[in-house]
């Protein structure tokens, strides 16, 4: 038994020596308070909670309302400030196409098409055509003849709000 007590004292003294070395190292680095917190796990959680609360309070204190510039929602813009920018946009070319209708067929049937073949479309005869600008539907219309060339008379123009809704889909 005496030998066991001696071993325990020796082990404790080695553990105490190791703890003393760690404490000295922590003192040198200035983290003595952190070492005490690690030893007391309950207080470590309290310290974290306090630090998080302080950070949230600091973030809330730093929040400021940004001033918003008020825009006039009245009539058209006044002055010629917008004219140069608008001129650049007005000269951009766009592609206008008319869609009579469409359908889907298997590739096998597509390969069998030849001169004189008839393809059934999804629209009825006399139904208005779709007018597309750069692939976006903007209006419906009917075919007319203008100086021996085909033209289209617009019968229904899609509102800008409806165009935006269609683009979002």
VMD Tcl script that draws the C-alpha trace (Angstrom):
set ca {
  {0.00 0.00 0.00}
  {2.78 2.41 0.81}
  {4.22 1.84 -2.65}
  {0.84 2.67 -4.25}
  {0.56 5.93 -2.30}
  {4.10 6.83 -3.32}
  {3.25 6.23 -7.01}
  {0.06 8.34 -6.70}
  {2.02 11.18 -5.09}
  {4.65 10.91 -7.81}
  {1.99 10.96 -10.55}
  {0.20 13.85 -8.90}
  {3.39 15.73 -8.58}
  {4.14 15.12 -12.28}
  {0.62 16.26 -13.16}
  {1.04 19.28 -10.92}
  {4.37 20.04 -12.57}
  {2.76 19.82 -16.00}
  {-0.11 22.07 -14.89}
  {2.38 24.57 -13.47}
  {4.29 24.60 -16.76}
  {1.09 25.23 -18.69}
  {0.09 28.00 -16.31}
  {3.50 29.65 -16.71}
  {3.23 29.41 -20.49}
  {-0.25 30.91 -20.42}
  {0.96 33.77 -18.20}
  {3.73 34.53 -20.67}
  {1.30 34.68 -23.56}
  {-1.20 36.74 -21.55}
  {-3.99 34.14 -21.76}
  {-4.28 33.36 -18.04}
  {-7.93 34.40 -17.98}
  {-8.65 32.08 -20.92}
  {-7.04 29.18 -19.06}
  {-9.31 29.78 -16.07}
  {-12.35 29.85 -18.39}
  {-11.37 26.52 -19.98}
  {-11.12 24.93 -16.53}
  {-14.64 26.09 -15.66}
  {-16.75 24.86 -18.61}
  {-19.95 26.35 -17.20}
  {-18.47 29.82 -17.11}
  {-17.05 29.31 -20.62}
  {-20.57 28.93 -21.98}
  {-21.62 32.04 -20.07}
  {-18.71 33.96 -21.58}
  {-19.73 32.86 -25.09}
  {-23.33 33.87 -24.47}
  {-22.21 37.26 -23.17}
  {-19.91 37.77 -26.15}
  {-22.68 36.88 -28.63}
  {-25.13 39.23 -26.89}
  {-22.56 42.02 -26.98}
  {-21.90 41.43 -30.70}
  {-25.62 41.54 -31.49}
  {-26.06 44.72 -29.49}
  {-23.12 46.31 -31.32}
  {-24.55 45.31 -34.71}
  {-27.93 46.78 -33.82}
  {-26.32 50.00 -32.60}
  {-24.47 50.41 -35.92}
  {-27.61 50.11 -38.06}
  {-28.55 53.40 -39.68}
  {-31.39 54.28 -42.00}
  {-30.18 55.37 -45.43}
  {-31.88 58.44 -46.89}
  {-33.99 57.58 -49.94}
  {-34.16 59.93 -52.89}
  {-37.73 60.63 -53.93}
  {-38.49 60.41 -57.62}
  {-41.19 62.32 -59.42}
  {-43.76 59.84 -60.72}
  {-45.48 62.55 -62.71}
  {-45.51 62.97 -66.46}
  {-42.70 62.45 -68.94}
  {-39.18 63.59 -68.11}
  {-38.49 67.28 -68.51}
  {-35.50 68.69 -70.35}
  {-33.06 67.32 -72.90}
  {-30.76 65.49 -70.47}
  {-32.14 62.10 -71.56}
  {-32.05 62.76 -75.32}
  {-28.45 61.62 -76.03}
  {-28.94 58.32 -74.17}
  {-32.31 57.72 -75.83}
  {-30.83 58.36 -79.29}
  {-28.32 55.55 -78.76}
  {-31.07 53.11 -77.80}
  {-33.35 54.17 -80.65}
  {-30.71 53.20 -83.23}
  {-30.33 49.58 -82.02}
  {-31.68 47.20 -84.67}
  {-34.23 44.54 -83.63}
  {-35.57 41.50 -85.48}
  {-39.32 41.39 -86.03}
  {-40.86 38.06 -87.01}
  {-44.40 36.80 -87.50}
  {-45.38 33.35 -86.30}
  {-48.22 31.68 -88.19}
  {-48.20 28.69 -85.84}
  {-46.08 25.79 -84.71}
  {-46.15 22.05 -84.17}
  {-43.94 19.18 -83.08}
  {-43.20 16.17 -85.24}
  {-40.86 13.19 -84.79}
  {-37.53 13.30 -86.60}
  {-38.66 10.27 -88.66}
  {-41.52 12.36 -90.14}
  {-39.21 15.37 -90.60}
  {-36.83 13.27 -92.71}
  {-39.73 12.10 -94.91}
  {-40.80 15.66 -95.85}
  {-40.44 16.67 -99.49}
  {-41.78 19.28 -101.89}
  {-45.56 19.50 -101.59}
  {-45.74 18.03 -98.07}
  {-48.29 19.67 -95.76}
  {-47.57 20.21 -92.06}
  {-50.54 20.82 -89.77}
  {-50.04 23.74 -87.36}
  {-51.66 24.44 -83.99}
  {-53.68 27.46 -85.24}
  {-56.93 27.75 -87.12}
  {-57.18 29.53 -90.48}
  {-57.93 33.23 -89.98}
  {-56.52 33.29 -86.45}
  {-54.21 36.27 -85.75}
  {-50.46 35.85 -86.15}
  {-48.00 36.43 -83.29}
  {-45.65 39.41 -83.76}
  {-42.30 38.73 -82.09}
  {-39.50 41.24 -81.49}
  {-36.19 39.49 -80.79}
  {-38.22 36.40 -79.87}
  {-40.54 38.19 -77.42}
  {-44.28 38.36 -78.14}
  {-45.35 42.00 -78.38}
  {-48.53 41.91 -80.50}
  {-51.03 39.97 -82.60}
  {-51.94 40.88 -86.16}
  {-53.32 39.84 -89.53}
  {-51.59 39.46 -92.88}
  {-52.12 42.23 -95.46}
  {-50.68 43.02 -98.91}
  {-48.64 46.22 -99.28}
  {-47.31 47.00 -102.80}
  {-47.26 43.30 -103.73}
  {-45.43 42.41 -100.51}
  {-46.74 40.83 -97.34}
  {-47.29 43.04 -94.32}
  {-49.07 42.75 -91.02}
  {-51.78 44.91 -89.46}
  {-51.54 44.93 -85.65}
  {-54.84 44.00 -84.04}
  {-53.74 43.69 -80.40}
  {-50.60 45.05 -78.71}
  {-49.41 43.29 -75.54}
  {-49.02 45.70 -72.59}
  {-45.51 46.19 -71.15}
  {-46.64 44.69 -67.82}
  {-47.89 41.54 -69.54}
  {-44.61 41.27 -71.52}
  {-42.62 41.37 -68.28}
  {-44.83 38.65 -66.76}
  {-44.24 36.43 -69.81}
  {-40.46 36.97 -69.60}
  {-40.42 35.90 -65.94}
  {-42.06 32.54 -66.71}
}
mol new
graphics top color blue
foreach p $ca { graphics top sphere $p radius 0.5 }
foreach p [lrange $ca 0 end-1] q [lrange $ca 1 end] { graphics top cylinder $p $q radius 0.2 }
display resetview
